[in-house]
Amino acid sequence: MLQSLDKNGIQNILSIRYDPTKKPPISKAMWKNFSPSNNISTNEIYSKLLLSTKKNISNANEPLAISLSGGIDSTLCLAFLRKAFPKRKIFAICGVFEERFDESNIAQMAAKKFNASLITVKMNSIFSNMPEIVSITGKPRWNTYNHIIAKEAKKYSNTLVTGDGADELFGGYVFRYKKFLTLSRKHDNWKIKILNYLEGHNRDWVPDQESMFGTSIKFSWKKIHEYFKPYFQNPLDPLQQVMLADFNGKLLYDFIPTSKQIFSHYDLKPGQLFLDDDVVSSALHLPISQKYDFKSNKGKLVLRKIAKKLDVPHLDEKRGFSPSLFFDWEKNGKKIFKKHIIDTEPSIFKKKLINPNWVYRAFEIVKDDSDIRYLNRLISILSLEIWFRLFISKNIKTTTKLK
């Protein structure tokens, strides 16, 4: 894979997790696509999801695999799979991180109800396997650890079904909505709205973000804010604007490309039931009242109604599929980071991509204060160094295990 040193892309990925200057895999939504319609019923969404299942999953007799957590997205996908294919063999793959909430009990209930075989996979350290993780996308990113699910799924099927897109389409980021609404005032302009929006994503950056980069990268918050301007300078309700930004940002530039690269890496056919064009079109036009309840702080209201109709067991609150970073850091990451970044002169320092003095301070902040935001940045910096060594200097291999 031919790679170049895209400094603008590096600053974007290390600040908002993706690079919005690239061509998105599907067309961006316009603000008019989010204009609410009260003519879309729960039954219509149900019918379109069932049709999506039949349309996007091959009607062959081969087994299917599904990434199954205890959340509503994947359990609902399992319910639709079983409804569409009553006699099909289904393998449900559930990933379990050490020292994290174990969703496999709920997943087991769903698997039993819909006659699927549950396979539990232990998710390994993101630090020792960083070269493999970074190689999946070919970018300095580390949120591809869920490739382990795909790797396991390939043993049982050529198709992997996932709940990709449900959060962005049906209002799943309730913790961010609540934060945005708490910070917002009635007459906020687009600049204030962007600041409030980014505050809901504050694990992707730190207060002294400008100091993190070296002199060869001209970091600018103003440039970052311009990416989001079209999403907050329109007549939509502020929360619809947030959902427009999530769709055109995280979904289009982060989650869809990441899933696509994982599917390709393991030669799997994607089964993304929520990303069917008809489902997307209807979901975008759902009014806020069918997505999010302000008082209870619950989202995915339409999907909850469908889950109730199908009697789908699922967790009531969004947990998120991610490792216990501090546990993994203390067990594996700290010594690996120290060896490859602190105790040597890494390529990212030599090329003036990252400010070493900032890294030394951040390392101490994590050690003394257990600050998750600074830990996230240190992990991103490690992934940048590994990316550089994999694709630019080419002095390590994908199979290399960090120690």
VENQUI-V949782 format. One record per helix or strand. SS is the DSSP state (a for helix, b for strand). FROM is the first residue (numbers start at 0). LEN is the number of residues. If there is no record, write none. Layout:
((SS & FROM & LEN) (SS & FROM & LEN))
This chain:
((a & 6 & 10) (a & 30 & 4) (b & 36 & 1) (a & 41 & 15) (b & 63 & 4) (a & 71 & 13) (b & 89 & 8) (a & 103 & 10) (b & 116 & 7) (a & 129 & 8) (a & 146 & 7) (b & 158 & 4) (a & 165 & 5) (a & 173 & 10) (a & 189 & 10) (a & 201 & 3) (a & 208 & 4) (b & 212 & 1) (a & 220 & 12) (a & 237 & 28) (b & 268 & 4) (a & 272 & 3) (a & 276 & 8) (b & 285 & 1) (a & 287 & 3) (b & 292 & 1) (b & 297 & 1) (a & 300 & 10) (a & 324 & 18) (a & 346 & 4) (b & 353 & 1) (a & 355 & 14) (a & 371 & 21))
